[in-house]
Amino acid sequence: MHEVIWTDALLDEWEEVIVDDHRRSAESAASVTAAIRAFFPESKVERDDYQHLIGEMSGADPDDHEHMAAAVAGGAAAILTRNRKHFPEEPLAERGVRVMDPDDYLCELTHEVPDEVAATVVRLAAEKQRPPKTPADLLDSLQHAGVPSFRRRCGSFLRRSPAEDARREDGRRAASTASPFVTHRGRRPVVGVAIHSEAMPFRGLILETSAGLRVWPFQGQTSALVDRW
């Protein structure tokens, strides 16, 4: 359903800025980018694949032109960023790429696949040991990371009773002939952009917070990255 794509330029820029902002040591930042390279090697977009597009990109920050070009070359469905003013929406839309705020994106995803998102929050909270966290604790962390609407929406699903879940499942089965919400995305990947970005790949959510990157694996996917953040 979703796939995160990355480039060396993206990870190198994040590593440089996160260290300059004193949010991580150089060693810690390097371990994060090394882990992304190791766990998602097939998601890399090579510079040779997008270099010819850089000059065609617009926007106030020339550094972001490279990220936009990579998104276009990689077939990304969306760029997720809080720095939307540097990513012109209309020119990118003409190339099939949406520019979205992370909170809006996660709310949209929760609308499409609420059970999977809620189950992931519960499972990841159960895996947290340093320190232990409840699902509510984890959602509070995400709210502080800048996705308050997602925290409220996801929290509403976690508060459902078993009877409410059963009613919801009956309703979903009754509506099974309708087109599923996820079809409009197909299998096009999502790209995270610069240090402002979050991405929800099929393998999990890579979330930029004030403390650095957080990895939130989906059910059935590897959780080996979690302790690195």
Backbone torsions as a table, in degrees:
resi	resn	phi	psi	omega
1	MET	NA	-47.2	-178.2
2	HIS	-136.9	150.4	-179.1
3	GLU	-146.8	132.5	176.2
4	VAL	-87.3	139.3	173.7
5	ILE	-119.4	151.7	-176.9
6	TRP	-145.2	163.0	175.9
7	THR	-130.9	163.2	175.2
8	ASP	-61.9	-38.1	-179.7
9	ALA	-62.6	-41.0	179.1
10	LEU	-62.0	-50.4	-177.6
11	LEU	-69.0	-38.0	178.8
12	ASP	-64.5	-39.9	179.3
13	GLU	-66.6	-44.6	178.5
14	TRP	-59.1	-45.2	-178.3
15	GLU	-60.7	-43.4	-179.4
16	GLU	-64.5	-46.6	-175.8
17	VAL	-70.5	-40.5	-177.6
18	ILE	-64.9	-31.5	176.8
19	VAL	-76.3	-43.7	179.1
20	ASP	-60.9	-31.9	179.1
21	ASP	-83.6	1.6	178.0
22	HIS	61.2	33.6	177.2
23	ARG	-96.6	-15.9	173.9
24	ARG	-150.8	154.0	171.2
25	SER	-74.1	163.6	179.0
26	ALA	-60.1	-39.0	-178.9
27	GLU	-66.8	-41.9	179.9
28	SER	-66.0	-44.4	179.3
29	ALA	-62.6	-40.8	179.5
30	ALA	-64.7	-34.5	179.6
31	SER	-67.9	-33.6	178.6
32	VAL	-66.3	-51.7	-177.5
33	THR	-66.2	-33.8	177.2
34	ALA	-65.0	-38.5	179.5
35	ALA	-66.3	-41.0	178.1
36	ILE	-62.6	-43.2	178.0
37	ARG	-62.2	-37.8	-176.8
38	ALA	-74.6	-39.6	-174.1
39	PHE	-87.8	-21.9	-178.7
40	PHE	-127.3	50.3	-175.4
41	PRO	-64.4	-32.4	-176.7
42	GLU	-73.7	-9.8	-177.1
43	SER	-94.1	1.7	-178.5
44	LYS	-73.2	137.2	171.9
45	VAL	-105.5	118.1	-177.4
46	GLU	-72.8	146.7	-179.0
47	ARG	-60.1	-35.0	179.0
48	ASP	-60.9	-23.6	-177.9
49	ASP	-80.9	-18.6	-176.3
50	TYR	-129.3	-4.1	-175.6
51	GLN	-57.9	-37.4	-178.1
52	HIS	-68.9	-12.5	-178.7
53	LEU	-96.3	-14.3	-173.3
54	ILE	-58.1	-44.5	-178.5
55	GLY	-66.1	-16.1	-179.6
56	GLU	-89.0	-8.2	-177.1
57	MET	-84.0	150.9	177.3
58	SER	-118.3	171.6	-178.7
59	GLY	130.5	159.7	-172.3
60	ALA	-72.5	-28.6	-175.3
61	ASP	-107.3	110.5	-179.4
62	PRO	-58.3	-30.3	179.1
63	ASP	-62.2	-32.7	-179.1
64	ASP	-76.1	-16.7	177.5
65	HIS	-60.4	-36.3	179.6
66	GLU	-65.2	-40.4	-179.8
67	HIS	-67.9	-38.6	177.5
68	MET	-65.2	-42.3	179.6
69	ALA	-62.5	-40.1	178.3
70	ALA	-64.8	-39.0	178.4
71	ALA	-62.6	-43.6	179.7
72	VAL	-65.2	-47.2	-177.9
73	ALA	-65.7	-34.7	-179.2
74	GLY	-81.6	-0.9	179.4
75	GLY	71.7	31.4	-177.4
76	ALA	-67.1	142.3	174.3
77	ALA	-84.7	-25.6	-175.5
78	ALA	-155.0	147.9	167.0
79	ILE	-108.8	125.8	-178.7
80	LEU	-105.4	119.1	-175.6
81	THR	-159.0	147.2	171.0
82	ARG	-86.6	-11.4	-177.1
83	ASN	-97.3	56.2	-170.3
84	ARG	-66.3	-24.1	-177.8
85	LYS	-65.4	-21.0	179.1
86	HIS	-91.1	0.6	-178.0
87	PHE	-126.8	90.1	-175.6
88	PRO	-57.0	121.2	-171.7
89	GLU	-71.8	-41.4	-174.9
90	GLU	-66.9	-49.0	178.4
91	PRO	-60.7	-37.1	178.7
92	LEU	-70.8	-37.4	177.8
93	ALA	-61.4	-35.3	178.0
94	GLU	-63.8	-22.2	177.9
95	ARG	-100.4	9.4	175.5
96	GLY	84.8	17.0	-177.5
97	VAL	-116.8	123.9	175.8
98	ARG	-86.5	150.9	172.5
99	VAL	-112.0	119.3	-173.0
100	MET	-131.8	147.5	169.4
101	ASP	-75.7	140.2	-178.2
102	PRO	-55.5	-39.1	-179.0
103	ASP	-63.8	-44.2	178.3
104	ASP	-62.7	-41.6	-178.8
105	TYR	-62.8	-46.2	-178.1
106	LEU	-67.2	-35.3	175.1
107	CYS	-63.9	-41.5	178.7
108	GLU	-63.9	-41.5	179.0
109	LEU	-64.8	-39.8	178.8
110	THR	-64.8	-34.2	176.2
111	HIS	-66.1	-36.4	-176.8
112	GLU	-77.6	-46.0	-175.2
113	VAL	-133.6	63.1	-173.4
114	PRO	-61.4	-39.1	-177.0
115	ASP	-65.8	-40.1	-179.7
116	GLU	-67.7	-41.6	179.0
117	VAL	-64.0	-47.2	-179.2
118	ALA	-63.4	-41.9	179.6
119	ALA	-63.1	-34.8	179.6
120	THR	-67.2	-41.0	177.7
121	VAL	-60.3	-45.7	-179.2
122	VAL	-62.9	-44.8	-177.2
123	ARG	-67.2	-43.1	-178.0
124	LEU	-67.1	-38.3	177.6
125	ALA	-60.9	-38.8	179.9
126	ALA	-65.7	-26.6	-179.7
127	GLU	-82.2	-16.3	-176.5
128	LYS	-74.2	123.7	-179.8
129	GLN	-123.7	-12.6	-174.3
130	ARG	-129.7	77.3	-4.9
131	PRO	-87.1	171.1	175.1
132	PRO	-61.7	147.5	-179.5
133	LYS	-137.4	144.6	169.5
134	THR	-88.6	165.8	174.6
135	PRO	-55.7	-37.9	178.6
136	ALA	-64.6	-39.1	177.2
137	ASP	-61.1	-44.1	-179.2
138	LEU	-63.6	-41.8	178.2
139	LEU	-64.9	-36.4	176.4
140	ASP	-62.2	-39.0	177.7
141	SER	-62.8	-40.1	178.9
142	LEU	-67.8	-35.7	176.9
143	GLN	-62.7	-42.9	178.3
144	HIS	-66.6	-24.4	178.6
145	ALA	-77.5	-6.8	174.5
146	GLY	110.1	20.3	178.4
147	VAL	-127.5	62.4	-175.4
148	PRO	-65.2	-37.1	-179.9
149	SER	-66.2	-40.0	176.3
150	PHE	-63.4	-39.5	179.2
151	ARG	-60.4	-43.5	-179.7
152	ARG	-67.5	-43.6	-177.1
153	ARG	-67.5	-44.4	-179.7
154	CYS	-67.6	-37.7	178.6
155	GLY	-59.8	-34.0	-179.8
156	SER	-65.6	-34.0	177.5
157	PHE	-72.2	-37.2	-179.0
158	LEU	-68.5	-23.4	-180.0
159	ARG	-86.4	-2.8	-179.5
160	ARG	-64.9	145.9	175.4
161	SER	-84.2	163.8	175.9
162	PRO	-56.4	-37.3	179.2
163	ALA	-64.5	-39.4	178.1
164	GLU	-65.4	-38.8	177.8
165	ASP	-62.2	-41.2	-179.5
166	ALA	-64.4	-42.7	178.0
167	ARG	-62.9	-40.2	-178.7
168	ARG	-66.1	-39.4	179.2
169	GLU	-65.5	-41.0	177.3
170	ASP	-60.5	-42.1	179.3
171	GLY	-65.5	-37.6	179.9
172	ARG	-66.6	-39.8	178.5
173	ARG	-64.7	-38.8	179.9
174	ALA	-64.4	-28.2	-178.1
175	ALA	-100.1	18.8	-171.5
176	SER	-66.7	-16.4	180.0
177	THR	-80.4	-12.9	179.5
178	ALA	-73.1	156.2	177.9
179	SER	-67.2	128.3	179.9
180	PRO	-64.7	146.9	-177.6
181	PHE	-60.8	-30.8	-171.3
182	VAL	-76.8	-10.5	-173.3
183	THR	-66.4	-26.1	-176.1
184	HIS	-72.0	-13.1	176.9
185	ARG	-93.7	-26.3	-177.4
186	GLY	58.5	-135.3	179.5
187	ARG	-116.9	26.9	179.3
188	ARG	-77.3	139.9	-174.0
189	PRO	-81.4	162.7	175.4
190	VAL	-109.3	138.6	-180.0
191	VAL	-114.2	137.2	171.4
192	GLY	-89.0	144.4	-174.4
193	VAL	-122.3	125.7	174.3
194	ALA	48.5	-157.7	-173.9
195	ILE	-83.7	-2.4	-177.7
196	HIS	-92.4	2.3	-162.0
197	SER	-101.3	153.7	167.9
198	GLU	-130.3	153.3	175.6
199	ALA	-145.1	144.3	176.8
200	MET	-111.0	92.7	176.4
201	PRO	-84.2	168.9	176.3
202	PHE	-61.3	-31.7	-179.1
203	ARG	-78.0	-17.5	178.7
204	GLY	156.2	176.0	178.8
205	LEU	-95.3	127.1	170.2
206	ILE	-103.2	113.0	-170.4
207	LEU	-117.7	124.2	176.6
208	GLU	-83.6	121.8	178.6
209	THR	-124.2	178.6	178.6
210	SER	-64.5	-19.7	179.2
211	ALA	-96.4	-0.7	-179.3
212	GLY	118.1	-162.2	-178.0
213	LEU	-77.3	141.2	173.0
214	ARG	-120.7	140.3	178.1
215	VAL	-114.3	127.7	-176.4
216	TRP	-121.4	92.2	-175.6
217	PRO	-71.2	145.8	174.8
218	PHE	-78.6	163.4	-179.1
219	GLN	-58.4	135.0	-179.6
220	GLY	84.3	-1.8	-179.6
221	GLN	-108.1	166.6	-176.3
222	THR	-63.8	138.6	174.4
223	SER	-110.9	13.0	-174.9
224	ALA	-66.3	-19.5	-178.5
225	LEU	-79.8	-19.2	-167.0
226	VAL	-57.4	-44.7	-175.0
227	ASP	-71.8	-5.5	-179.9
228	ARG	-81.3	-19.7	-174.2
229	TRP	-99.4	NA	NA
